[in-house]
Amino acid sequence: MADLKPTVVFLHGFLESSEIWNDFLRDFPAEYRTLCPDLPGYGPNATPPTDYSLEAAAEYVQHYLADREAHRVLLVGHSMGGFVALAFAEKYPGQVAGLCLFHSSASAEKEEDHERHQRNRDFLEQHGVVAYAEEFLKPQFSPSHRESMTNQVALLQHIAAAVPLEIALGSLDALSRRPERYDVLRKATYPVLFIAGKDDKAVPLEKTHEESLLADHSTVVWLANVGHVGFLERPADTRRAIEGFAKLIFQL
């Protein structure tokens, strides 16, 4: 029999897995059902997908939810997971009770980002995922946390190191091809929450501010001394924001 609790779905980002949510959800209120799928190609025993696109990942999430009889959910997407959540909301809007873009955006990749992505791709091909994780994940933290949060940095690096090179390259290409999805925000009939780190170089504050104005009902949580990984840098505050958002949506 289906669990009748309101469902919150957490989608991980690039070179992550559902493991990033383990500590974050340890004290999440019991009145919610939390689901944390590994996106295609990620997690233990994963097989490479035939389609790396964000749209294919969204379809995978839909099947994952259908198998668990979750029909109307709050989607929380970190970074790439936010792009997947937007693709899901575009195709299955009736299943979305709310949307949280956790250090994420509805924009397409800009021209100036193409060179950076190509550099990242070249680095991955030449040096592998482990070296990439050691080089590129620490800067995702705010400068104020990079030296003090060595355990959290190591956790992300450990999770990333388990991602096969094929998956990393396929995901990177999918991210570079993502379309703009501003219309998903404009047409949203549900509330939208943005969680933004003031030191996030991947999703600048200006972008979050502009996109927050597109939705009819949006809230932004601005976090000082936070980069791109608020679930590790400010877990209590970000969890509290999502809990409050879920309470608003499900009227608990």
Secondary structure, 3 states (H helix, E strand, C coil): CCCCCCEEEEECCCCCCHHHHCCCCCCCCCCCEEECCCCCCCCCCCCCCCCCCHHHHHHHHHHHHHHCCCCCEEEEEECHHHHHHHHHHHHCHHHEEEEEEECCCCCCCCHHHHHHHHHHHHHHHHHHHHHHHHHHCHHHCCCCCCCCCHHHHHHHHHHHHCCCHHHHHHHHHHHHCCCCCHHHHHCCCCCEEEEEECCCCCCCHHHHHHHHCCCCCEEEEEECCCCCCHHHHCHHHHHHHHHHHHHHHHCC
